[in-house]
Amino acid sequence: MVFLTNSNKGDFLQTVVKKWFREKDYGFLENGQGPDIKVSKADLVNCQFLKIGATVEFECHPDNQGLMAKKVKLLSQKKFKNSRNRNPGGKKSPFGVMT
C-alpha cells in the first residue's frame, strides 16, 4: 500500500520495497493494485541499496518504462526472522551463499 505524506518541500509517497536486484542496481516498490514502481540506485538518497520490506519515502514520476521513484529515502528496515530470502533454522545451504 502506498501512502501520501506532506513535507515542507512537497508531497512524498511511502511504501515498502518489494524487490531489489543488488547486482543490477535497481528494484521495485509496492504499489497496491497498480503497477510496481521502479527504483534505481542512482535515485537513492544516503544509501547504496534497499532491502525487501524496508519502508521508503519517495517522489513518483511517470516514465516511458512506467512509474519511476525519485529522491528515495530509507525510513526503516524490517528485521526478518523467517523470510523466504533467509535461511530458516540456520541450516546450511548446499548451494553456498545466496544473495
C-alpha positions in Angstrom: 0.0 0.0 0.0 1.2 3.5 -0.9 0.7 6.4 1.5 0.9 10.1 0.7 2.8 12.3 3.1 3.3 16.1 3.2 6.6 17.8 3.9 7.7 21.4 3.6 9.2 20.5 0.2 6.2 18.9 -1.4 4.2 15.6 -1.4 6.1 12.4 -0.9 4.8 8.8 -1.0 5.6 6.0 1.4 5.6 2.3 0.7 7.8 -0.8 1.1 10.4 -2.4 -1.1 9.0 -5.3 -3.0 12.2 -6.5 -4.8 15.8 -5.3 -5.0 18.4 -6.7 -7.5 21.7 -5.7 -6.0 23.8 -6.9 -8.9 21.7 -4.8 -11.3 21.4 -1.7 -9.0 17.6 -1.4 -9.2 14.4 -2.8 -7.7 10.7 -2.3 -7.3 8.4 -0.7 -4.8 4.9 -1.9 -3.8 2.0 0.0 -5.4 -1.1 -1.7 -4.1 -3.2 -3.0 -7.0 -1.3 -0.8 -9.5 1.9 -1.5 -11.4 5.1 -1.7 -9.4 7.2 1.4 -9.1 10.8 1.0 -10.4 13.6 2.5 -8.3 17.3 2.8 -9.5 20.4 3.0 -7.2 21.1 6.5 -8.7 17.8 7.7 -7.2 18.6 6.6 -3.6 19.4 9.2 -1.0 22.1 8.4 1.6 22.1 4.6 0.9 23.5 2.2 -1.7 20.8 -0.4 -1.8 17.4 -1.4 -0.3 16.3 -4.5 1.5 13.0 -6.2 0.8 10.4 -5.0 3.4 12.2 -1.7 4.1 9.9 1.4 4.3 10.9 4.2 1.9 9.7 7.8 1.1 9.9 9.0 -2.5 8.6 11.1 -5.3 6.8 9.2 -8.1 7.2 10.2 -11.8 5.8 8.7 -15.0 8.4 7.4 -17.4 8.4 5.6 -20.8 9.1 2.4 -18.8 6.2 3.0 -16.3 6.3 4.6 -12.9 9.7 5.7 -11.5 10.7 6.5 -7.9 12.9 9.6 -7.4 14.6 11.0 -4.3 14.1 7.7 -2.5 14.9 7.9 1.3 15.1 4.9 3.6 12.8 5.3 6.6 13.2 1.9 8.3 14.5 -1.6 7.7 12.3 -4.6 8.6 14.1 -7.4 10.5 13.1 -10.8 9.2 13.3 -13.9 11.4 12.0 -16.4 8.9 11.8 -14.9 5.4 11.9 -16.8 2.2 15.0 -14.8 1.4 16.8 -16.0 4.6 17.9 -19.4 5.7 15.2 -20.5 8.3 16.5 -22.6 11.1 20.1 -21.8 10.3 20.5 -24.9 8.1 23.5 -24.8 5.8 22.5 -24.4 2.1 24.0 -26.9 -0.3 24.2 -24.1 -2.8 26.5 -21.8 -0.8 25.8 -18.2 -0.1 22.8 -16.8 -1.9 22.1 -13.1 -2.2 
